[in-house]
Amino acid sequence: MNLPAAALPSRHPARSALRMLAAACLAAASMPAAGQSAAATSPPVPLDVPYVPTPQEVVDKMLDVAAVKAGDVVYDLGCGDGRIVVTAARDRGARGVGIDLNPQRIAEATANAQSAGVADKVKFRVGDLYKADVSQATVVTLYLLPEVNRKLRPQLWKQLKVGTRVVSHAFDMGNAWPPERVERVGGRDIYYWTIRPEHKSTGQ
């Protein structure tokens, strides 16, 4: 996940911890490495959010909630090190695509797919989530922020086929798209939706 640090809610300790971690990540990213001047440091990729990985037990539950199986195509938006897509391919026989703005994360995700023996089933690419084509997905997974989810919602409604499942770790889609199901694992919420015909007619 890449999270905008300033907007992390603090309704429960897990989210407070995320906010602290995000702030620390942003602070660390702004400092040059030891022995380097600021001028000599390569400019960082301009990210909306620092990387906060999803715990594996949450990854597994997200895939359970979405009933991911062989034949599914899982798109993970803000894929980080690729663990959701890799797990879906390795454990469920699905294919997958991960999209992230940070080239370092994409390199890690590609290496992780190789290590897991699923490089032939998954693809990772650097890209802007708001410009991504997700129309081939049967499942979309997210670990973003409420305002990012809400901004993506019209795009998901427009591009995804009726019946496509959407699962989000920690954050919902706002009042315009209430979740059909909410699960909890390890103190973390998982939200679930499906694309319905009325979403296609609205599209926004």
N, C-alpha and C positions, 0 to 999 in steps of 0.2 A: 504494500500500500504506500502511496505517497499522500500524506495528509498536510493541509494547510494548518500550521501550528496555532495560529491565532484563534481559530474557531472551534477548537476541541471543547465539547461540553464536559461538565463535571458532575453529572447526575449521580454517578457512583464511582467507587475507588478505581475501577479498571480504567474508566475514561480520564480520571484525574491523573493516573499514572501515564496514560498515553500523552496527555497534554504536557507533562513534565519532560517526557522522553522527546517529544517533538521539539520543545523549546531547546533542549540540550543539543539535539541534532542540528538545529539551525545555528546555534551559537558555535558549535564545532565547525560547521561548514564555512563559516565566515572568517575563520582564523587560518593564516598560512601555516604550513607544516614547519616543524622545528628546523632551523637553519636556513629558511627561505624568507625572502622579503615578500611583501604583499605584491610588489611589481613582478616578481619572478614566479608567483603562483599562477597556475593556469586558471582562468575563470571557470567557475562551476557551471554546470548545466542549470538554467533557470527553471526550477521545479516549483510546482504549486505546493508541494508537501514533502516532508522528509520520509524516508523509508521506515516503516514499522511492520515487521513481519507478522503474519497470522499464525498463531500456535497450531501445531499439527492436529490437535484434537478438534479445533474449530474448523480446520480445513476438512477433516473427515466428516464432521457433522453437516457442513455446508453441502457437501456432495451427497450425503444421505438425504437431506431435506429436499434437494433437487432431484433425487432419484436418478443420479447419473449412471449411465450404463453404456455398454458397447453400442456404437452407432451414434451416440451423442457427439456434438461438437461444442466444446466448452470454450467460451471467450472470457478471459480474465482481464478486466480493465484496471490498470494500475497493478500489473502482475508481480512487481518486485522480483524476487529470485525464482519465480515460476513454480512455486511449490503446489499451488492449486491445480494448475494445468498438468504438471508432471504427475501428481497423485492421481488425477482423473484418468490419465493415460495408463499409468503403471498398474493401478489397482482396479480400475473399472473398464478398461479397454476402450475408453473414449479417445477421440482426437481433440486437439485443442490449439488455441491461439492466445498468446499473452502479449499485451500491449503496455508499454511503459515509456515515459519520457526520458528516463535516465539510461544512457548507453551502458553504464556499469552494471545496472540491474539486468539488462538484457543479456550481457555477456555471462553473468552468473547463471541466469536461467537457462541459457543454451548449454553451459557446462553441466548443469544439474540434470538436464534432459539426457545428455550423453552418458553421464554416470548411471542414470536409472535405466538406460537401455531403451528409451522411448523417443529418441531423436527423430525417428521416422514417423511418429504420430503427432508431434507438436511443432509449432513454429512460434518464434518470438520476434517482435519487431519494435523498434523505437517509433513512437507515434504520439500524436495529440489525441486524447480520448474524445474530444469534442468534434474531431474530424474523422474519426475511425468509422469504417464500414463494418458493422457487426451483423449484417443481414443473414449471414450463413449460420449463425449460432442457433443451437437448440437450448443452450443454457448460458446465461451470463452471470458471472460472479463479480462482486464489488467489495472493496474495503476502502472507502473514500471518506467523505464527510457529508453531512446533511445537505449543505448548499450545493455541493458537487453532484450528489445524487439527483437533487431537484433539477439542476441544469441539464443533466443527462436524460432525464425522464422523457421529454418530448422526442429526443433522438431514438430512444429505445422503443417508444410507442410507434414511431414512424417506420423504423427499419426492421424490427423483429417480426417474425411470423406469429400468427395466432397460435397459442399453445406453448410458446417459448417460455422457459422458466427463468426467473431472475432471483438471485440470492445475494443478500448484502450482510456483511459482518458489521455489527455494532450500530449502523445508522439506517434510518428508514427513508422514505421518499416524500414525507410530508403529507398533509391532509388531502392533497389531490389524488394520492394513490395509496390508500391504506393497505397494509400487508394482509395477505390471506392467512398467514400463519407466522407465529413467532416462537422460536425455540431458544433455549438457554443452555449453554455448556461452558463450564469453567468460569462462571460469572460474566459471560459475554452473551449478548443477544444476536440472534440470527433471524433475518427477515426474509420472507418468501412471497413472491408474486408470480402470476402468469399473465401473459399478454392475451387480452380478450378482444372480441370483435369491436366492442365499443371504443377501445383504445385506438383502433385503426381508423374509425370514423372521426375521432376527435383529433388525434395526432399532435396534441399540444397540451 
